[in-house]
Amino acid sequence: MNRRNFLTVTGTLTGGTLLLPDFLFSYGAQPRLSMGEQSVVFIQLNGGNDGLNTFIPIDDPLYHEARPAIGLHKDKVIGKDKGMAFHPALKGFADIQQQGDLTVIQNVGYPHPNRSHFRSREIWQTATPEDQYLNEGWLGRYLELQCKDHNPTAGINLDNTDNLALLANEPNFITVKNPNQFKYKNTNEQAVKLSDNPQLDFARKIANSVTEGSEQIQQALKKAKNSNMYPKSGLGRNLQWIARLIKGNLNTKVYYTSLGGFDTHNNQLGLHARQLTQLNNVVHSFYKDLKQAGLLQNTTIVIFSEFGRRVRDNGKGTDHGTAAPMFIIGGNNKGTVIGQNPNLADLDQGDLKYETDFRSVYAALLKEKLDFNHAGIGIKNKPLQGIF
């Protein structure tokens, strides 16, 4: 039984108290790898966020011509600069940009784009070529090479289900819904002697390591007070937990969470405004929380979606498209806009042409924030320059 299968048997760690059999708790504690001070927080926008109505080419007449039903007016947008502007719901993003802590990367995508939600997410989460399939995620492969032994808190996924981006042969992450309730208990306090069975001893080793991960999380929570500045929403709770774990010095390099509701084929104006409002308010709270704690320079927030939307609206909303902007907050980024404004006069069958391959952004994050050679996990793209 390998580590991944063992943890599948014991269950995804989505909150509450999980009781592990007492026969697993006789293996000695394992040394932890010191992961350093930098951490990266990923916020995945599920459904295909409409980038053209998020960071808007407001001065381009082709934008207004292509979107008679959902195009935003010049007097409604905010943060106008060099032909671009933010959706009116993104006042916090505009403030973060004004503070010099937000970098926007324009027209991010990949060659031969796939408009399936599931397949495009797989491509983003594995960072493999579009014609290759892999069961291990890019962050999982990175953590596997960084961790000397199974380290359950090297990555934290705040969600109900595991995320492919973090999967690898060695599961060096935990999926947890509520870290405050994430506790392991031994069903028998009496120690059990090590067996002569290598598979059983291996299972004991993993169980002890996961138990240690629970203890690390609880210790981190005790060190950091809960902030009341966060909106009451699923994403708000998740980023509130992440901030608390970061402030509590949890030994974690990668945090991951998501927000759905961006598949805006119909009623886009209302739906998109609602989702962007939630995103804006939570991210702005997270930003202020980390900044007040003096930890923003050590934390890089990455916001992305599996694809953008088509340039021309469908009368009620937008259909699946290709390239879209990525947002980088914190981590001592340069606070610039990288790339050209969307070129609405040069489209590929009605869709934006990508300018920056998302794997170049991953390569830059690995190099600049995680001190890791991206080639080690099979990313061939050169790191994108100018983010940090």
ZAMINU-962087 format. One line per 4 residues: number of its first residue (from 1); their letters; for each residue x, y, z of C-alpha. Coordinates in nm, 2 decimals. Layout:
# ZAMINU-962087
NUM = a = X Y Z  ...
END
This chain:
# ZAMINU-962087
1 = mnrr = 0.00 0.00 0.00  0.15 0.34 -0.10  0.10 0.66 0.09  -0.17 0.80 -0.14
5 = nflt = -0.38 0.48 -0.11  -0.34 0.47 0.26  -0.46 0.83 0.31  -0.75 0.75 0.07
9 = vtgt = -0.85 0.47 0.29  -0.83 0.68 0.61  -1.04 0.95 0.45  -1.01 1.30 0.31
13 = ltgg = -0.96 1.53 0.60  -1.26 1.76 0.57  -1.31 1.86 0.93  -1.42 1.70 1.25
17 = tlll = -1.22 1.45 1.46  -1.10 1.14 1.27  -1.03 0.84 1.49  -0.74 0.62 1.36
21 = pdfl = -0.70 0.27 1.48  -0.47 0.23 1.79  -0.25 -0.02 1.61  -0.11 0.26 1.39
25 = fsyg = 0.04 0.47 1.67  0.36 0.29 1.77  0.60 0.44 1.52  0.84 0.71 1.63
29 = aqpr = 0.80 1.08 1.53  0.96 1.18 1.20  1.18 1.48 1.15  1.02 1.78 0.98
33 = lsmg = 1.17 1.97 0.69  1.21 2.34 0.76  1.03 2.49 0.46  1.14 2.86 0.49
37 = eqsv = 0.95 3.18 0.54  0.78 3.23 0.20  0.44 3.09 0.12  0.21 3.11 -0.18
41 = vfiq = -0.17 3.12 -0.16  -0.37 3.01 -0.47  -0.73 3.12 -0.52  -0.88 2.94 -0.81
45 = lngg = -1.19 3.09 -0.97  -1.40 2.80 -1.09  -1.62 2.83 -1.40  -1.42 3.05 -1.62
49 = ndgl = -1.40 3.40 -1.50  -1.47 3.67 -1.76  -1.14 3.86 -1.76  -1.27 4.12 -2.01
53 = ntfi = -1.53 4.24 -1.75  -1.29 4.20 -1.46  -0.99 4.41 -1.58  -1.15 4.59 -1.87
57 = pidd = -1.01 4.75 -2.19  -1.25 5.03 -2.13  -1.11 5.27 -2.39  -1.13 5.02 -2.68
61 = plyh = -1.44 5.08 -2.89  -1.43 4.72 -3.00  -1.50 4.61 -2.64  -1.83 4.81 -2.64
65 = earp = -1.92 4.69 -2.99  -1.87 4.33 -2.90  -2.07 4.35 -2.57  -2.39 4.55 -2.62
69 = aigl = -2.57 4.34 -2.35  -2.30 4.32 -2.08  -2.04 4.58 -2.16  -1.96 4.82 -1.87
73 = hkdk = -1.98 5.19 -1.91  -1.68 5.42 -1.87  -1.85 5.61 -1.59  -1.90 5.29 -1.38
77 = vigk = -1.56 5.14 -1.38  -1.28 5.23 -1.14  -0.90 5.26 -1.14  -0.87 5.38 -1.50
81 = dkgm = -0.51 5.37 -1.63  -0.36 5.32 -1.97  -0.69 5.21 -2.13  -0.77 4.96 -1.86
85 = afhp = -1.00 4.97 -1.56  -1.14 4.74 -1.28  -1.50 4.62 -1.25  -1.68 4.85 -1.01
89 = alkg = -1.70 4.56 -0.76  -1.32 4.55 -0.73  -1.26 4.86 -0.52  -1.03 4.66 -0.30
93 = fadi = -0.82 4.54 -0.59  -0.79 4.90 -0.71  -0.67 5.00 -0.37  -0.42 4.72 -0.35
97 = qqqg = -0.29 4.83 -0.70  -0.27 5.19 -0.58  -0.06 5.07 -0.28  0.18 4.90 -0.53
101 = dltv = 0.11 4.55 -0.41  -0.09 4.41 -0.71  0.06 4.29 -1.04  -0.18 4.21 -1.33
105 = iqnv = -0.06 3.97 -1.60  -0.26 4.02 -1.92  -0.38 3.76 -2.16  -0.27 3.44 -1.98
109 = gyph = -0.35 3.11 -2.14  -0.18 2.83 -2.33  -0.16 2.69 -2.68  -0.45 2.49 -2.83
113 = pnrs = -0.69 2.59 -2.55  -0.95 2.35 -2.43  -1.29 2.49 -2.34  -1.40 2.21 -2.11
117 = hfrs = -1.40 2.32 -1.75  -1.26 1.98 -1.63  -0.99 1.94 -1.89  -0.87 2.30 -1.87
121 = reiw = -0.85 2.28 -1.50  -0.64 1.96 -1.53  -0.40 2.14 -1.77  -0.36 2.43 -1.52
125 = qtat = -0.33 2.20 -1.22  -0.08 1.96 -1.38  0.11 2.21 -1.59  0.16 1.95 -1.86
129 = pedq = 0.14 2.00 -2.24  -0.22 2.01 -2.36  -0.20 1.66 -2.52  -0.06 1.49 -2.21
133 = ylne = -0.25 1.36 -1.91  -0.10 1.32 -1.56  -0.23 1.21 -1.23  0.01 1.43 -1.03
137 = gwlg = -0.02 1.80 -0.99  0.26 2.06 -1.04  0.26 2.16 -0.67  0.24 1.80 -0.56
141 = ryle = 0.55 1.72 -0.77  0.73 2.02 -0.63  0.65 1.93 -0.27  0.75 1.57 -0.33
145 = lqck = 1.10 1.68 -0.43  1.12 1.93 -0.14  1.01 1.70 0.14  1.26 1.45 0.27
149 = dhnp = 0.98 1.24 0.41  0.60 1.25 0.42  0.51 1.60 0.55  0.13 1.64 0.58
153 = tagi = 0.14 2.02 0.63  0.38 2.11 0.35  0.06 2.20 0.16  -0.29 2.29 0.29
157 = nldn = -0.60 2.27 0.08  -0.90 2.45 0.23  -1.19 2.28 0.05  -1.43 1.99 0.06
161 = tdnl = -1.23 1.78 -0.19  -0.87 1.72 -0.28  -0.71 1.93 -0.55  -0.52 1.77 -0.84
165 = alla = -0.26 2.05 -0.83  -0.14 1.91 -0.49  -0.15 1.54 -0.57  0.17 1.33 -0.61
169 = nepn = 0.30 0.99 -0.53  0.39 1.13 -0.18  0.08 1.32 -0.05  0.25 1.61 0.13
173 = fitv = -0.07 1.80 0.18  -0.39 1.80 0.38  -0.74 1.88 0.26  -0.93 2.03 0.55
177 = knpn = -1.26 2.22 0.57  -1.22 2.36 0.92  -0.87 2.35 1.07  -1.01 2.43 1.42
181 = qfky = -1.18 2.09 1.42  -0.90 1.90 1.25  -0.78 1.68 1.53  -0.67 1.32 1.55
185 = kntn = -0.72 1.10 1.85  -0.57 0.76 1.93  -0.84 0.51 2.02  -0.60 0.34 2.27
189 = eqav = -0.35 0.54 2.47  -0.14 0.22 2.53  0.16 0.19 2.30  0.17 -0.10 2.06
193 = klsd = 0.50 -0.27 1.97  0.64 -0.24 1.62  0.55 -0.54 1.41  0.76 -0.75 1.17
197 = npql = 0.53 -0.65 0.88  0.69 -0.38 0.66  0.35 -0.27 0.51  0.20 -0.23 0.86
201 = dfar = 0.50 -0.04 0.98  0.48 0.19 0.68  0.11 0.25 0.76  0.20 0.33 1.12
205 = kian = 0.47 0.58 1.00  0.22 0.76 0.78  -0.05 0.77 1.05  0.20 0.91 1.30
209 = svte = 0.31 1.18 1.05  -0.05 1.28 0.98  -0.12 1.30 1.35  0.18 1.52 1.38
213 = gseq = 0.03 1.74 1.11  -0.28 1.78 1.32  -0.07 1.88 1.62  0.12 2.14 1.41
217 = iqqa = -0.21 2.30 1.29  -0.35 2.32 1.64  -0.03 2.48 1.77  -0.03 2.74 1.49
221 = lkka = -0.39 2.82 1.56  -0.31 2.88 1.93  -0.04 3.13 1.83  -0.26 3.36 1.62
225 = knsn = -0.58 3.54 1.72  -0.88 3.52 1.49  -0.95 3.84 1.30  -1.31 3.97 1.27
229 = mypk = -1.25 4.17 0.95  -1.35 3.89 0.71  -1.69 3.87 0.54  -1.91 3.57 0.64
233 = sglg = -1.87 3.35 0.33  -1.71 3.02 0.24  -1.41 3.20 0.08  -1.40 3.44 0.38
237 = rnlq = -1.37 3.15 0.63  -1.10 2.98 0.42  -0.88 3.29 0.39  -0.94 3.37 0.75
241 = wiar = -0.81 3.03 0.84  -0.51 3.06 0.60  -0.42 3.40 0.75  -0.43 3.25 1.10
245 = likg = -0.21 2.96 1.00  0.04 3.19 0.84  0.04 3.42 1.14  0.09 3.11 1.36
249 = nlnt = 0.40 3.01 1.17  0.27 2.68 1.04  0.54 2.51 0.84  0.36 2.53 0.51
253 = kvyy = 0.47 2.65 0.16  0.15 2.62 -0.03  -0.21 2.71 0.05  -0.49 2.64 -0.19
257 = tslg = -0.86 2.73 -0.20  -1.13 2.82 -0.46  -1.44 3.02 -0.54  -1.70 2.89 -0.78
261 = gfdt = -1.99 3.06 -0.97  -1.80 3.21 -1.27  -1.97 3.02 -1.55  -2.18 3.32 -1.66
265 = hnnq = -2.37 3.21 -1.97  -2.68 3.38 -1.84  -2.76 3.68 -1.62  -2.39 3.77 -1.62
269 = lglh = -2.42 4.13 -1.50  -2.58 4.03 -1.17  -2.40 3.70 -1.12  -2.05 3.83 -1.21
273 = arql = -2.09 4.14 -0.99  -2.19 3.92 -0.70  -1.90 3.69 -0.73  -1.65 3.96 -0.79
277 = tqln = -1.78 4.15 -0.48  -1.73 3.84 -0.27  -1.38 3.79 -0.41  -1.29 4.16 -0.36
281 = nvvh = -1.41 4.19 -0.01  -1.24 3.87 0.11  -0.91 3.93 -0.07  -0.90 4.29 0.06
285 = sfyk = -0.95 4.17 0.41  -0.68 3.90 0.37  -0.45 4.16 0.23  -0.51 4.40 0.52
289 = dlkq = -0.48 4.12 0.78  -0.14 4.01 0.65  -0.01 4.36 0.60  -0.10 4.46 0.96
293 = agll = 0.08 4.14 1.08  0.39 4.24 0.88  0.36 3.92 0.67  0.25 4.05 0.33
297 = qntt = 0.61 4.05 0.20  0.64 3.68 0.28  0.30 3.58 0.13  0.22 3.57 -0.25
301 = ivif = -0.14 3.55 -0.34  -0.22 3.41 -0.69  -0.57 3.45 -0.84  -0.66 3.27 -1.17
305 = sefg = -0.93 3.09 -1.36  -0.92 2.79 -1.59  -1.01 3.01 -1.89  -1.17 3.34 -1.98
309 = rrvr = -1.49 3.41 -2.18  -1.55 3.48 -2.55  -1.51 3.84 -2.66  -1.86 3.88 -2.80
313 = dngk = -2.15 3.84 -2.56  -2.44 3.60 -2.63  -2.71 3.84 -2.54  -2.73 3.74 -2.18
317 = gtdh = -2.38 3.66 -2.08  -2.07 3.50 -2.23  -1.96 3.16 -2.34  -1.63 2.97 -2.27
321 = gtaa = -1.33 3.15 -2.41  -0.95 3.14 -2.37  -0.70 3.39 -2.23  -0.77 3.60 -1.92
325 = pmfi = -0.57 3.81 -1.67  -0.40 3.66 -1.36  -0.35 3.87 -1.04  -0.05 3.85 -0.81
329 = iggn = -0.08 4.02 -0.47  0.20 4.06 -0.21  0.53 3.88 -0.20  0.71 4.21 -0.28
333 = nkgt = 0.58 4.20 -0.64  0.65 4.51 -0.86  0.29 4.63 -0.88  0.29 4.66 -1.25
337 = vigq = 0.08 4.55 -1.55  0.26 4.29 -1.75  0.17 4.24 -2.12  -0.03 4.43 -2.37
341 = npnl = -0.39 4.54 -2.34  -0.62 4.27 -2.49  -0.61 4.30 -2.87  -0.97 4.28 -2.98
345 = adld = -0.89 4.34 -3.34  -0.68 4.02 -3.37  -0.88 3.73 -3.24  -0.86 3.35 -3.29
349 = qgdl = -1.21 3.25 -3.40  -1.36 3.50 -3.18  -1.13 3.45 -2.88  -0.84 3.63 -2.73
353 = kyet = -0.49 3.51 -2.83  -0.29 3.42 -2.53  0.03 3.63 -2.47  0.17 3.46 -2.16
357 = dfrs = 0.17 3.09 -2.10  0.05 3.02 -1.74  0.34 2.78 -1.69  0.58 3.08 -1.73
361 = vyaa = 0.40 3.23 -1.43  0.44 2.90 -1.24  0.81 2.89 -1.32  0.85 3.25 -1.19
365 = llke = 0.67 3.16 -0.86  0.89 2.85 -0.82  1.21 3.04 -0.89  1.15 3.37 -0.71
369 = kldf = 0.93 3.26 -0.42  1.00 2.89 -0.36  1.37 2.88 -0.46  1.31 2.58 -0.69
373 = nhag = 1.42 2.50 -1.04  1.10 2.46 -1.24  1.27 2.21 -1.48  1.28 1.97 -1.19
377 = igik = 0.90 1.91 -1.23  0.89 1.92 -1.61  0.80 2.28 -1.67  0.99 2.38 -1.98
381 = nkpl = 0.87 2.74 -2.00  1.11 3.02 -1.90  1.01 3.22 -1.59  0.80 3.53 -1.67
385 = qgif = 1.01 3.84 -1.60  0.89 4.14 -1.41  0.66 4.00 -1.15  0.90 4.03 -0.85
END
